[in-house]
Amino acid sequence: MKFLVRWFAFTLTICVAIACNDKKIYYSYTPTPSTGWEKNDTLLFNIPISDSLILLYLNTEVRSSNMYPYRDLWLEIRHNFKGNDTLDVDTLQFVLADEDGKRTDQSWSCFYQKSKPLNPIFVRDSGNYVVKINHIMYDNKIKGIHDIGLHISK
């Protein structure tokens, strides 16, 4: 009986420690227009940061379908995490299919999901920050991209 009480107390302590160690700051998806995502359709993420002097790890995520006709997806990501009025720009390439057209991302049903990290970003001050995402493909309008997500952790 004493063993069970100690085992329960130990297990409860571990569970509380794991639950309190959540490093997720922000996690959200924004849908693209169902008629197709145009270059000038900017996806906007408003991110409140309550900590200061932290290192942020950003992952951009893409949900797509078989309707997406290309092998790659190029995104331009603009953000103001460095605290100035200008937006810093990063470019990400998502390889969604190999040279034979076989999808390389995770699949469930007829949808696919792929995640790609950005370089870590140091944030000096708490506040409200903005991330803007556009596609930079040659075609003005692309179909088959359903959602773009942003996952930020510390």
N, C-alpha and C positions, 0 to 999 in steps of 0.2 A: 504494500500500500504506500509506504514511504517513497519507494522507487517511482510509482506512478505519479505521485504529487510532484516530485522533483522533475520528472520527465515532462509533465504538463507545464510546469513553470518555465523550464528551459525552452520548450517549444513555443510557448507564448512570447517569451522574450525575443526569440529569433524572429518570429512573425512581426512583432512590433518594430524591431530594428529594420527589417526589410521594408515594411510599409512606410516608415519615416525617412527612408533613403531615396525617395522619388526625386529624380533629377530633371523631370520633364517640366519645362517652362511653358511651352506652347505646342499645340498639335491641332491642325485644322486643314481641311480640304476646301477648295473653292471649285465649283463646277465651271466648265467652259460652256459657251453657248451650244445648244443642241443642233443648231444649223451649221456649226463649224466655228473654229476658233480663228479669228482674224488677227493679223499682226498688231493692229491698233487696239485690240481688246486686252487691256491690261488687267491682270488679276492682282488684287490688292489685299494685303494681309496687314492688319493693325495689331501690333504686338506690345502689350504692356510689360515692362521689365521692372520688377520691384527691387532687385538687388543692384548694387554698384560694385565696380571692380571685379567683374566676373568674366570668365572665358566661356563663350557660347559655342556649341556644336550644332550646326545646321544641316539637316537632311532635306533635300527636295524630293518629292515623290510624284510619280506619274501613274495614273490609271488610264488604260487605253483598251481598245478592242481590236478585233480583226479588221475593222473598217479603216484603221490607220495604214496607209499604203506604203510608208517608207520604212527604211531600216533604222534610221537615226531620228532623234528629235533634239534640236538645239534650242536651249532656253537662255534668255538674258535675265539675270536676277540683279535688281537694283535695291540697295538698302542704305539706311542712314545710321547704322549701329556705331559708327565711329564718332557720332555726335556732331557732325558739321551739317551745314545746310545743303550741301551737295550730296548726291547719291553715289555711292561706290557701285561699280558694275562688275559682276562676275558672269562668265559664260560657262554653261554646262552642256555636255553632249551625253545624251542617253542613247545607248546602243540597244535597240529593242528587238532586233532580229539579226541572225548571222547572215553570211553571204548567200546562203541557200534559202533565206526567208523564214527559217525556223525561229520562233520567238525565244528570247533568252531571259525573259522576265518571269516572275511567279504568276501562276494562272489559277483562277477559280472560275468555273463556268466559262463564259465567253469573254471575260475581262482579264486583264493582265495588270500587274503592278510592279514598278521598279523604283528603287530608291538610290539616291546618289548624294554623297556628302559634299559640302563646301568646306573650304579651309576654316579652321576655328577663328572666331572673331572675339577680340577683347572689347568689352563694354565698360566704359569708365563710370557712367552715371545711370541712375534709374530714370525711367521715363517711358514715354510712348514712342515706339519706333515703327517704321514702315518698311515693308518688303513689297516690291512690285515685280511681277513676272510676265514676260512676253515670250512668244516663240519667235525665233529668227530664221525660220525656214524660208526657202526661195518662194514657195507659193504663199500668196497673201492669206488664203483661207485653207486650213487643214481640218480634216474630219477624222474621227476615231480617237481623239484625246478627250476623255470624259471629265477628269478632275486633275487638279494640281494640288499637292499637299505640301505643307511645311511643318517639320518636326524640329523643335529647338529644345536642347537640353543643356545642362551645365555640368 
